[in-house]
Amino acid sequence: MTKKSRLALYFGNRGFFPASLQAEARAELPGVLEAAGHEVLMLDAEATRYGAVETPQEGQIFANFLRQNQGKYDGVVLSLPNFGDENGAVAALKESGVPILLQAYPDDFDRMGPALRRDAFCGKFSIMDVFYQHNLKFTALKPHVVSPSSERFKANLDHFDRLCRVVKGFRHLVVGAIGARTSAFKTVRYDEVALQRADITVETFDLSMVIARVKELSSDGKAYKAKMEVLKDYTSWEGVPEAALNNITRLGVVLDELIAENQMDAIALRCWIELQQQLGISPCVLMGLLNNTGTIAACEVDIYNAVVMAGLSLASGQPATVLDWNNNYGEEDNKCILFHCGPVPRELMTDKGHISEHLILANSVGKNNSFGCVVGRIAPSDLTFGSMMTDSGKVKIFLGDGRFTEDPIPGNFFGAAGVAEIDKLQDVLLHVGMNGYRHHVSVTAGHHVAPLKEAFEKYLGFEVSVPQAE
């Protein structure tokens, strides 16, 4: 989840500026990117004049370089040590197929004579203008010109890295729908065709097949024993019947197998009430474990929030989870309780928690038939939230940020919960309800709305709203 993007590095040139500017940039910028954790691909200095691109012919040389390295880079950093040439840039990058970050060097006050000035401030506009004419998507951030060694560029690079991870992760995203949606929950309906047109494939599996595989699985196998060891270390199982732990372990192995067999990036599971009735368990702990280790898992067959969780996790480099917009927090307009029965990954909790029955479902399935919920507290932190829907074939997403606080929650609250403080919360809730979004919301740690919005909106073509900004 924390692996940084691999970046191809492009230098733009305008021939009557001094070669020393290109040499300085080629010496500086790769080191900055590598120090930030990025692998860097760079055209040989001898391939073109100064290893930069000025003419369309040099642009073709760079385009061939990218073709030879197809699949080995996630984004391009276009650096302008001087004014740069827009025609060469278009020829070089029009088929790159990845996000492009524009970086232009600032001029120094004591180096403004014809022999030393850069004019990249002006040249960046030419690049942006012609990219716009060609409908070539690019990222340009504040300030307009920035030194690669500055903290401001490091912040820009961080933004670009996060959006590159999202864009890459959403290319051929595969989500598994394990079981049909519960009939009562029409809030989790989804449109497979709309998702496929967004390059998101949904693979579907009948829950009866999953349950049959669970029942057939041997407890003597290596996979079963390894999963049991992981689960025992993951959380506290004190008081949990052995039969429940056994079936949870078996289900965990079967889910791992399905994910591997079908190369799925995410799953959304029908989590009640057949698993309780036929296996005597709740699968919450398994979904939390999957989320904690990098495979997205949403409950209640909420495919849309599984997709959003994937985006949040890719942007943050940390696990994500799905929660209910669940309770008001007294009279405080900007606070609410976000809760779910236990699929929250341990990395987002204050401690590893403990396993309990599903205290609500137990009323209908009986005692000792619903163990698997993780009881714990969501750790205080900044948070990014969002959810998704499709409407007339269009993918729509809302995003926002806030923080989980240290405010107390009643002791009889089961499952995993946290108090969220969100600016303009009442406006956010109206936006959710009035625009057809569901009662679920996906969250991850940190504030990442800006790179997520740009990735979803500009590069993936989704409609994105940020109700806090409206």
C-alpha positions as CSV (number, residue, x, y, z in Angstrom):
1,M,0.0,0.0,0.0
2,T,2.9,2.4,0.6
3,K,4.9,1.7,-2.6
4,K,5.7,4.9,-4.4
5,S,4.9,5.5,-8.0
6,R,7.6,4.9,-10.7
7,L,8.1,8.1,-12.6
8,A,9.5,8.8,-16.1
9,L,11.4,12.1,-16.2
10,Y,11.1,14.5,-19.2
11,F,13.1,17.7,-19.7
12,G,11.9,20.4,-22.1
13,N,14.3,22.6,-23.9
14,R,14.4,25.8,-26.0
15,G,17.6,25.8,-27.9
16,F,18.9,29.4,-27.4
17,F,19.0,29.0,-23.7
18,P,22.3,27.8,-22.1
19,A,23.0,24.0,-21.9
20,S,24.1,24.5,-18.3
21,L,20.5,24.8,-17.2
22,Q,19.7,21.3,-18.6
23,A,22.8,19.8,-17.0
24,E,21.9,21.3,-13.6
25,A,18.4,19.9,-13.8
26,R,19.5,16.4,-14.9
27,A,21.8,16.4,-11.9
28,E,19.3,17.7,-9.4
29,L,15.8,16.3,-10.2
30,P,16.4,12.6,-10.3
31,G,18.0,12.7,-6.9
32,V,15.0,14.6,-5.5
33,L,12.6,12.0,-6.8
34,E,14.7,9.1,-5.6
35,A,15.1,10.6,-2.1
36,A,11.3,10.7,-2.0
37,G,11.2,7.0,-2.7
38,H,10.5,7.0,-6.4
39,E,12.1,4.8,-9.0
40,V,13.1,7.0,-12.0
41,L,13.3,6.4,-15.7
42,M,15.3,9.0,-17.7
43,L,16.3,9.3,-21.3
44,D,20.0,8.9,-21.9
45,A,21.8,12.3,-22.2
46,E,23.2,11.3,-25.6
47,A,19.8,10.4,-27.1
48,T,18.9,14.0,-27.8
49,R,20.5,17.4,-27.5
50,Y,21.3,17.6,-23.7
51,G,19.1,14.6,-23.1
52,A,16.1,17.0,-23.4
53,V,13.3,17.5,-25.9
54,E,12.9,20.5,-28.1
55,T,11.8,19.4,-31.6
56,P,9.0,17.0,-32.7
57,Q,11.8,14.7,-33.9
58,E,13.3,14.6,-30.4
59,G,9.8,14.2,-29.1
60,Q,9.5,11.0,-31.1
61,I,12.7,9.7,-29.6
62,F,11.2,10.3,-26.1
63,A,7.9,8.7,-27.2
64,N,9.8,5.6,-28.4
65,F,11.7,5.5,-25.0
66,L,8.3,5.4,-23.3
67,R,7.0,2.7,-25.6
68,Q,10.1,0.6,-24.8
69,N,9.3,1.0,-21.1
70,Q,5.6,0.6,-21.3
71,G,4.2,-0.7,-18.0
72,K,7.3,0.4,-16.1
73,Y,6.2,3.9,-15.2
74,D,3.1,5.3,-13.5
75,G,3.5,9.0,-14.3
76,V,5.7,11.5,-16.1
77,V,7.3,14.5,-14.5
78,L,7.7,17.2,-17.2
79,S,10.5,19.5,-16.1
80,L,11.2,22.9,-17.7
81,P,14.7,24.1,-16.8
82,N,14.1,26.8,-19.4
83,F,11.2,27.9,-21.5
84,G,10.7,24.5,-23.2
85,D,9.1,23.7,-26.5
86,E,5.4,22.8,-26.6
87,N,5.5,21.0,-30.0
88,G,8.2,18.6,-28.9
89,A,6.3,18.0,-25.6
90,V,3.1,17.0,-27.4
91,A,5.0,14.6,-29.7
92,A,6.7,13.0,-26.7
93,L,3.8,12.6,-24.4
94,K,0.5,12.5,-26.3
95,E,0.4,8.7,-26.0
96,S,2.0,8.3,-22.6
97,G,-1.3,7.1,-21.1
98,V,-0.4,8.3,-17.6
99,P,-0.7,11.4,-15.5
100,I,1.8,14.2,-16.3
101,L,3.1,16.7,-13.7
102,L,4.4,20.0,-15.0
103,Q,7.3,21.5,-13.0
104,A,8.9,24.7,-14.1
105,Y,12.1,26.1,-12.6
106,P,12.0,29.7,-11.1
107,D,14.3,32.4,-12.3
108,D,16.7,34.0,-9.8
109,F,16.8,37.7,-9.4
110,D,20.6,37.7,-9.9
111,R,20.5,35.5,-13.0
112,M,18.1,37.4,-15.3
113,G,20.5,38.3,-18.1
114,P,20.2,36.6,-21.5
115,A,23.0,34.1,-20.7
116,L,21.4,32.8,-17.5
117,R,17.6,33.5,-17.5
118,R,15.2,30.6,-17.8
119,D,11.8,32.0,-18.7
120,A,10.2,28.7,-17.7
121,F,7.4,30.8,-16.0
122,C,6.3,31.9,-19.4
123,G,7.1,28.6,-21.2
124,K,4.9,26.6,-18.8
125,F,1.8,28.5,-20.2
126,S,2.7,27.4,-23.7
127,I,2.9,23.8,-22.7
128,M,-0.4,24.0,-20.8
129,D,-2.1,25.8,-23.7
130,V,-1.1,23.2,-26.3
131,F,-1.8,20.3,-24.0
132,Y,-5.3,21.7,-23.6
133,Q,-5.7,22.0,-27.3
134,H,-4.7,18.3,-27.7
135,N,-7.0,17.3,-24.8
136,L,-3.9,15.9,-23.1
137,K,-4.5,15.6,-19.4
138,F,-1.9,17.0,-17.1
139,T,-1.4,18.2,-13.5
140,A,-0.3,21.7,-12.6
141,L,-0.1,22.8,-9.0
142,K,0.8,25.9,-7.0
143,P,3.2,27.7,-7.2
144,H,3.4,28.2,-10.9
145,V,7.2,27.8,-10.8
146,V,9.0,25.9,-8.0
147,S,12.5,24.6,-7.3
148,P,12.7,20.8,-7.0
149,S,14.7,21.1,-3.8
150,S,12.0,23.1,-2.0
151,E,9.4,21.8,0.4
152,R,6.6,23.1,-1.8
153,F,7.8,20.9,-4.6
154,K,7.9,17.9,-2.2
155,A,4.3,18.6,-1.4
156,N,3.4,18.7,-5.1
157,L,5.3,15.5,-5.6
158,D,3.4,13.9,-2.8
159,H,0.0,15.0,-4.3
160,F,1.1,13.6,-7.7
161,D,2.3,10.3,-6.3
162,R,-1.1,9.7,-4.6
163,L,-3.1,10.5,-7.7
164,C,-0.8,8.3,-9.8
165,R,-1.4,5.4,-7.5
166,V,-5.2,5.9,-7.7
167,V,-5.1,6.1,-11.5
168,K,-2.9,3.1,-11.9
169,G,-5.0,1.1,-9.4
170,F,-8.2,1.8,-11.2
171,R,-6.9,0.5,-14.5
172,H,-8.7,-2.9,-14.9
173,L,-9.9,-2.9,-11.2
174,V,-11.6,-6.2,-10.4
175,V,-14.2,-6.4,-7.6
176,G,-15.8,-9.6,-6.4
177,A,-19.5,-9.7,-5.4
178,I,-19.7,-12.7,-3.1
179,G,-23.3,-13.5,-2.7
180,A,-26.4,-11.5,-3.9
181,R,-27.3,-8.4,-2.1
182,T,-29.6,-8.8,0.9
183,S,-33.1,-8.3,-0.5
184,A,-33.9,-5.7,2.2
185,F,-30.9,-3.6,1.2
186,K,-31.9,-1.9,-2.0
187,T,-29.4,0.8,-1.0
188,V,-26.6,-1.4,-2.3
189,R,-27.9,-1.9,-5.8
190,Y,-25.2,-1.5,-8.4
191,D,-24.9,-1.2,-12.2
192,E,-22.3,-3.6,-13.6
193,V,-22.4,-2.1,-17.1
194,A,-21.7,1.4,-15.9
195,L,-18.8,0.1,-13.8
196,Q,-17.4,-1.9,-16.7
197,R,-17.4,1.2,-18.9
198,A,-15.3,2.8,-16.2
199,D,-12.9,-0.2,-16.5
200,I,-14.1,-1.8,-13.3
201,T,-15.0,-5.4,-13.7
202,V,-17.4,-7.1,-11.2
203,E,-17.0,-10.9,-10.8
204,T,-20.0,-12.6,-9.1
205,F,-20.0,-15.7,-6.9
206,D,-22.9,-17.6,-5.3
207,L,-22.7,-17.7,-1.6
208,S,-23.9,-21.3,-1.5
209,M,-20.7,-22.3,-3.4
210,V,-18.6,-20.4,-0.8
211,I,-20.4,-22.1,2.1
212,A,-19.9,-25.5,0.4
213,R,-16.2,-24.9,0.0
214,V,-16.0,-23.9,3.7
215,K,-17.6,-27.1,4.8
216,E,-15.4,-29.2,2.6
217,L,-12.1,-27.6,3.7
218,S,-9.8,-29.8,5.7
219,S,-8.4,-28.5,9.0
220,D,-5.2,-30.4,8.4
221,G,-4.0,-28.3,5.5
222,K,-1.2,-25.8,5.6
223,A,-3.5,-22.9,4.5
224,Y,-5.9,-23.6,7.3
225,K,-3.1,-23.8,9.9
226,A,-1.5,-20.6,8.6
227,K,-4.8,-18.7,8.6
228,M,-5.5,-19.9,12.2
229,E,-2.2,-18.6,13.4
230,V,-2.7,-15.2,11.7
231,L,-6.2,-14.8,13.1
232,K,-5.2,-15.7,16.7
233,D,-2.5,-13.0,16.5
234,Y,-4.7,-10.4,14.9
235,T,-7.2,-9.9,17.7
236,S,-8.4,-11.4,21.0
237,W,-10.5,-14.5,20.9
238,E,-11.2,-14.9,24.5
239,G,-14.6,-16.6,25.1
240,V,-15.2,-17.4,21.4
241,P,-16.4,-21.0,20.9
242,E,-13.9,-23.3,19.1
243,A,-16.5,-24.1,16.4
244,A,-16.8,-20.4,15.5
245,L,-13.1,-19.9,15.3
246,N,-12.8,-23.0,13.1
247,N,-15.4,-21.9,10.6
248,I,-14.1,-18.3,10.5
249,T,-10.7,-19.8,9.7
250,R,-12.1,-22.0,7.0
251,L,-14.0,-19.0,5.5
252,G,-10.8,-17.0,5.5
253,V,-9.0,-19.6,3.5
254,V,-11.8,-19.9,1.0
255,L,-11.9,-16.1,0.5
256,D,-8.2,-16.0,0.1
257,E,-8.5,-18.7,-2.6
258,L,-11.3,-17.0,-4.4
259,I,-9.3,-13.7,-4.5
260,A,-6.2,-15.4,-5.8
261,E,-8.1,-17.6,-8.3
262,N,-9.9,-14.6,-9.8
263,Q,-7.1,-11.9,-9.4
264,M,-9.5,-9.6,-7.5
265,D,-8.4,-6.3,-6.0
266,A,-11.5,-6.0,-3.8
267,I,-14.5,-7.9,-2.6
268,A,-17.9,-7.1,-1.3
269,L,-19.5,-9.9,0.8
270,R,-23.0,-10.9,1.7
271,C,-22.4,-11.0,5.4
272,W,-25.8,-12.0,6.8
273,I,-27.8,-14.0,7.6
274,E,-26.8,-17.2,5.8
275,L,-23.3,-17.2,7.3
276,Q,-24.9,-17.0,10.7
277,Q,-27.6,-19.6,10.0
278,Q,-25.3,-22.2,8.2
279,L,-21.9,-21.6,9.7
280,G,-22.7,-19.9,13.0
281,I,-20.3,-17.0,12.3
282,S,-20.1,-13.4,11.3
283,P,-17.3,-12.6,8.8
284,C,-16.4,-9.1,10.0
285,V,-12.9,-10.0,11.4
286,L,-11.9,-11.5,8.1
287,M,-12.9,-8.3,6.2
288,G,-10.9,-6.2,8.7
289,L,-7.9,-8.5,8.2
290,L,-8.2,-8.3,4.4
291,N,-8.3,-4.5,4.6
292,N,-5.4,-4.5,7.0
293,T,-3.2,-6.4,4.5
294,G,-4.1,-4.7,1.3
295,T,-7.1,-6.4,-0.2
296,I,-10.2,-4.3,0.0
297,A,-13.2,-5.9,1.6
298,A,-16.7,-4.3,2.1
299,C,-19.7,-5.8,3.7
300,E,-23.3,-6.1,2.7
301,V,-22.3,-6.6,-1.0
302,D,-21.6,-2.8,-1.2
303,I,-19.7,-2.9,-4.5
304,Y,-19.6,0.9,-4.8
305,N,-18.0,1.4,-1.4
306,A,-15.5,-1.3,-2.2
307,V,-14.5,0.7,-5.2
308,V,-14.2,3.9,-3.2
309,M,-12.3,2.1,-0.5
310,A,-9.8,1.0,-3.1
311,G,-9.3,4.7,-4.1
312,L,-9.0,5.9,-0.6
313,S,-6.4,3.2,0.3
314,L,-4.4,3.8,-2.9
315,A,-4.2,7.5,-2.1
316,S,-3.5,7.2,1.6
317,G,-1.1,4.3,1.4
318,Q,-3.1,2.9,4.4
319,P,-6.0,0.7,4.9
320,A,-9.6,1.9,4.4
321,T,-12.9,0.7,5.8
322,V,-16.6,1.1,5.3
323,L,-18.8,2.4,8.1
324,D,-22.4,3.5,8.7
325,W,-23.4,7.1,9.1
326,N,-24.9,5.8,12.3
327,N,-25.6,8.2,15.2
328,N,-25.8,11.9,16.1
329,Y,-23.4,13.0,18.8
330,G,-25.6,14.8,21.2
331,E,-26.3,18.4,20.1
332,E,-23.1,18.8,18.2
333,D,-23.9,19.6,14.5
334,N,-20.4,18.8,13.3
335,K,-19.9,15.5,15.1
336,C,-21.4,12.0,14.5
337,I,-20.7,8.4,15.3
338,L,-19.4,6.3,12.5
339,F,-19.8,2.6,13.2
340,H,-19.8,-0.9,11.8
341,C,-20.0,-4.4,13.2
342,G,-16.3,-5.0,13.0
343,P,-14.7,-4.9,9.6
344,V,-12.4,-2.0,10.6
345,P,-8.7,-2.9,10.0
346,R,-6.5,-3.1,13.1
347,E,-4.2,-0.4,11.7
348,L,-7.1,2.1,12.1
349,M,-8.0,1.1,15.6
350,T,-6.5,2.0,19.0
351,D,-5.7,-1.6,19.7
352,K,-6.4,-5.1,18.3
353,G,-9.9,-5.3,20.0
354,H,-11.7,-8.5,20.7
355,I,-14.2,-10.8,19.0
356,S,-17.9,-10.8,20.0
357,E,-21.2,-12.0,18.8
358,H,-23.2,-9.8,16.5
359,L,-25.4,-8.4,19.3
360,I,-28.1,-7.3,16.9
361,L,-28.3,-10.4,14.7
362,A,-28.2,-12.6,17.7
363,N,-31.8,-11.6,18.4
364,S,-32.8,-13.5,15.3
365,V,-30.2,-16.2,14.8
366,G,-29.8,-17.1,18.4
367,K,-26.9,-17.1,20.9
368,N,-23.5,-18.4,19.8
369,N,-24.3,-18.2,16.1
370,S,-22.8,-14.9,15.1
371,F,-19.3,-14.6,16.6
372,G,-16.9,-12.7,14.4
373,C,-17.5,-9.0,15.1
374,V,-14.5,-7.1,16.2
375,V,-15.2,-4.8,19.1
376,G,-12.8,-1.8,19.4
377,R,-12.4,1.9,19.0
378,I,-11.3,3.7,15.9
379,A,-8.1,5.6,16.6
380,P,-8.1,9.4,16.7
381,S,-6.6,10.7,13.4
382,D,-7.3,12.9,10.4
383,L,-9.7,11.2,8.0
384,T,-10.8,11.3,4.4
385,F,-14.3,10.0,3.5
386,G,-16.3,9.3,0.4
387,S,-18.9,7.2,-1.3
388,M,-20.0,6.4,-4.8
389,M,-23.1,5.7,-6.9
390,T,-23.9,5.4,-10.6
391,D,-26.7,7.4,-12.2
392,S,-27.8,6.9,-15.8
393,G,-24.4,5.3,-16.6
394,K,-22.3,8.0,-14.9
395,V,-20.0,7.2,-12.0
396,K,-20.5,9.8,-9.2
397,I,-18.4,10.2,-6.1
398,F,-18.4,12.6,-3.1
399,L,-15.4,13.3,-1.0
400,G,-14.6,15.1,2.2
401,D,-12.3,15.2,5.2
402,G,-12.4,15.6,9.0
403,R,-11.0,13.8,11.9
404,F,-11.7,11.0,14.4
405,T,-11.7,12.5,17.9
406,E,-11.1,11.2,21.4
407,D,-14.6,11.9,22.4
408,P,-16.2,9.1,24.5
409,I,-18.7,6.6,23.2
410,P,-21.2,4.7,25.4
411,G,-19.7,1.5,26.9
412,N,-22.6,-0.6,25.6
413,F,-21.8,0.3,22.0
414,F,-20.6,-2.9,20.2
415,G,-18.6,-3.3,17.1
416,A,-16.0,-0.7,15.9
417,A,-16.9,2.9,16.2
418,G,-15.4,6.4,16.4
419,V,-16.6,10.0,16.8
420,A,-16.0,11.9,13.6
421,E,-15.8,15.7,13.5
422,I,-16.6,17.0,10.0
423,D,-16.8,20.6,9.0
424,K,-20.2,21.4,7.5
425,L,-21.4,17.9,8.5
426,Q,-25.1,18.8,8.2
427,D,-24.5,20.0,4.6
428,V,-22.6,16.8,3.9
429,L,-25.5,14.7,5.2
430,L,-28.0,16.6,3.1
431,H,-25.8,16.1,0.1
432,V,-25.7,12.3,0.8
433,G,-29.4,12.0,1.2
434,M,-30.6,14.4,-1.5
435,N,-28.3,12.9,-4.2
436,G,-29.1,9.2,-3.7
437,Y,-25.9,8.1,-1.9
438,R,-26.2,5.2,0.6
439,H,-26.0,5.0,4.3
440,H,-22.4,3.7,4.1
441,V,-19.3,5.8,3.9
442,S,-15.8,4.8,3.2
443,V,-12.9,6.2,5.3
444,T,-9.1,6.2,5.5
445,A,-6.6,8.0,7.6
446,G,-5.1,11.4,6.6
447,H,-6.4,14.2,4.4
448,H,-6.3,13.3,0.7
449,V,-9.2,14.9,-1.0
450,A,-7.2,17.0,-3.5
451,P,-5.3,14.1,-5.2
452,L,-8.3,11.8,-5.1
453,K,-10.6,14.5,-6.7
454,E,-8.0,15.1,-9.4
455,A,-7.4,11.4,-10.1
456,F,-11.1,10.5,-10.2
457,E,-12.3,13.6,-12.1
458,K,-9.5,14.5,-14.5
459,Y,-7.9,11.2,-15.3
460,L,-10.7,8.7,-14.7
461,G,-13.7,10.8,-15.9
462,F,-15.9,10.4,-12.8
463,E,-18.2,13.2,-11.6
464,V,-16.8,14.3,-8.2
465,S,-18.4,16.6,-5.6
466,V,-17.0,17.9,-2.4
467,P,-20.0,19.1,-0.4
468,Q,-17.8,20.9,2.2
469,A,-16.6,23.2,-0.5
470,E,-20.0,24.0,-2.0
